[in-house]
Amino acid sequence: ERPGKEDLAEQMAALERGDPHNRLIAAGTDADLAAVVLRLLRTERLADVAVAYLPADRRSEVAAAWSLPTDPAGAVDLAIRGEADPVPLVRDDNGGVLLGRGLLAPMRGVAWCDDQLVLRGQASRLEVFPSEPDGVAVRAARIGVLGLRSSSAVGRAVQVGCLSATVTSDGVLHQRPVDRWTWYRHTEPLRLVRGLPTA
């Protein structure tokens, strides 16, 4: 189970407001980390809490997106001694956050990244990732007579309008099909521990 409000209450209470040395280490899946970050967002603690991640899966999309170690020894060393680095935090218009990969698959519709048209028509999948420095990167994969083709863009927001499709965010399937969805860069960054360990 992903951690909820009650599960994090004790840890959140132990973090002093305004202390730049606060560090929260999350061990688990990308979905677990997203639940922790969402709690920090909702309690307005992003600015004063650094977040370190110990991925349970070596195929973690979050680890891949931010070049975090997936071997246990390297991940623990970085989590304890690494430096916090501000990275773009991506939100969605359904109250969630995206830390690794968002997916609509398959889908038929239109997708824009800022003012750039990424897709009009059918796609086997539409993937969205956090990206520096803009905020979000999007890639649409289409299978046609010439094989697999893709188009991509980076920007501050990705907006999708489509026929009923399923959304997966950091490995979690959205509870119901959607016909529109938006991912966008939050105004405040996430303080992610990803710098080199300090001596």
C-alpha positions in Angstrom: 0.0 0.0 0.0 1.2 3.5 -0.8 1.7 5.6 2.3 -1.3 7.9 3.1 -1.8 10.9 5.3 -1.9 8.9 8.6 1.2 6.8 7.6 3.3 10.0 7.2 1.9 12.0 10.1 4.7 11.1 12.6 7.5 11.7 10.1 6.0 15.0 9.0 5.6 16.1 12.6 9.3 15.5 13.3 10.3 17.8 10.5 10.7 21.4 11.8 9.1 24.0 9.6 11.6 26.3 8.0 14.7 24.1 8.7 16.7 23.8 5.5 18.4 20.6 6.9 15.2 18.6 6.9 15.6 15.3 5.0 13.0 12.6 4.3 14.2 9.3 2.9 11.6 7.3 1.1 12.2 3.6 0.4 9.9 1.8 -2.0 8.3 2.1 -5.4 8.0 5.2 -7.6 4.3 5.3 -6.5 5.4 5.3 -2.8 7.7 8.2 -3.5 5.0 10.1 -5.4 2.6 9.7 -2.4 5.3 11.1 -0.1 6.0 14.1 -2.4 2.2 14.7 -2.8 1.9 14.9 1.0 4.8 17.5 1.1 3.0 19.5 -1.6 -0.3 19.5 0.2 1.2 20.5 3.5 3.3 23.2 1.9 6.6 21.6 2.9 8.4 21.4 -0.5 10.7 24.3 0.3 12.0 23.0 3.6 12.2 19.3 3.1 14.8 17.5 0.9 13.6 14.1 -0.4 16.0 11.2 -0.9 14.9 8.0 -2.6 15.8 4.3 -2.1 14.2 2.6 -5.2 12.9 -0.9 -4.5 13.0 -1.7 -8.3 16.2 -1.4 -10.4 13.9 -0.4 -13.3 12.6 2.7 -11.5 11.5 5.4 -13.9 12.2 8.1 -11.2 15.8 6.8 -10.8 16.2 6.8 -14.6 14.8 10.3 -15.0 17.1 11.8 -12.4 20.2 9.5 -12.7 19.8 8.1 -9.2 21.6 4.9 -8.2 19.4 1.8 -7.9 22.0 -0.5 -6.2 21.2 -0.5 -2.5 24.6 0.6 -1.2 24.9 3.5 -3.6 21.3 4.6 -3.0 21.8 4.6 0.8 25.1 6.5 0.5 23.5 9.1 -1.7 20.4 9.4 0.5 22.4 10.0 3.7 25.2 12.1 2.4 24.1 13.6 -1.0 23.1 17.1 -1.6 19.6 18.3 -2.4 19.1 19.7 -5.9 16.0 21.6 -7.0 14.3 19.7 -9.9 11.0 20.5 -11.7 7.9 19.0 -10.0 5.2 17.9 -12.4 1.6 18.0 -11.3 -1.6 16.9 -13.1 -5.0 18.5 -13.1 -6.5 15.6 -11.1 -4.5 16.5 -7.9 -1.5 14.2 -8.4 2.2 14.5 -9.1 4.4 12.8 -11.7 7.9 11.9 -10.7 9.0 9.3 -13.2 6.7 8.5 -16.2 3.1 9.1 -17.1 1.4 7.0 -19.8 -1.7 7.0 -21.9 -1.9 3.8 -24.0 -3.4 3.4 -26.4 -5.0 6.7 -27.3 -6.7 8.5 -30.1 -6.8 12.3 -29.9 -4.8 15.5 -29.7 -1.8 16.3 -27.6 -0.1 19.7 -27.2 3.1 20.6 -25.4 2.8 24.3 -24.8 2.0 25.6 -28.3 3.5 22.6 -30.2 1.3 19.9 -31.6 2.7 16.5 -30.6 -0.1 14.3 -31.8 -3.3 14.4 -33.8 -4.8 10.9 -34.4 -3.9 7.5 -33.1 -0.9 6.6 -30.9 0.1 3.3 -29.4 1.3 5.2 -26.4 1.9 8.8 -25.2 4.6 9.1 -22.5 5.3 12.1 -20.3 8.4 12.6 -18.1 9.8 15.3 -15.9 12.5 17.3 -17.7 15.0 20.0 -17.0 15.0 22.9 -17.4 11.5 23.3 -18.9 9.4 20.9 -16.7 7.9 18.2 -18.9 8.9 16.1 -21.9 6.4 14.2 -24.0 6.8 11.5 -26.6 4.0 10.0 -28.9 4.7 6.7 -30.5 2.7 5.7 -33.6 2.7 2.6 -35.7 2.1 3.2 -39.4 2.9 1.7 -42.8 6.6 2.8 -42.4 6.9 1.2 -38.9 7.2 2.9 -35.6 7.4 6.7 -35.7 7.5 9.1 -32.8 7.3 12.8 -32.2 8.4 14.6 -29.0 8.5 18.0 -27.4 9.5 19.7 -24.1 7.8 22.5 -22.4 6.0 23.6 -19.3 2.7 21.7 -19.9 1.2 18.8 -21.8 -2.5 18.9 -22.6 -4.4 15.9 -24.0 -7.9 15.6 -25.4 -8.8 12.1 -26.5 -11.4 9.4 -26.8 -11.7 7.4 -23.5 -8.2 6.3 -22.5 -6.5 5.0 -19.4 -3.8 7.0 -17.6 -0.9 5.5 -15.6 1.2 7.7 -13.4 4.3 6.4 -11.7 3.0 2.9 -12.1 -0.5 3.6 -10.7 -3.5 3.2 -12.9 -6.0 6.1 -12.7 -9.3 5.0 -11.2 -11.3 5.7 -14.3 -10.8 6.3 -18.1 -10.4 10.0 -19.1 -11.0 12.1 -22.2 -8.7 14.9 -21.2 -5.6 15.2 -19.0 -3.0 17.8 -18.3 0.5 17.5 -16.8 2.3 20.8 -15.9 5.3 22.2 -14.1 4.5 23.2 -10.6 5.6 26.7 -9.5 7.8 25.3 -6.8 10.6 22.7 -7.4 11.2 19.5 -5.5 14.3 19.4 -3.5 15.6 16.0 -4.6 18.8 14.5 -3.1 20.7 13.6 -6.3 24.0 15.5 -5.9 27.3 13.9 -5.2 27.8 12.6 -1.7 29.7 15.2 0.4 32.9 14.2 2.1 
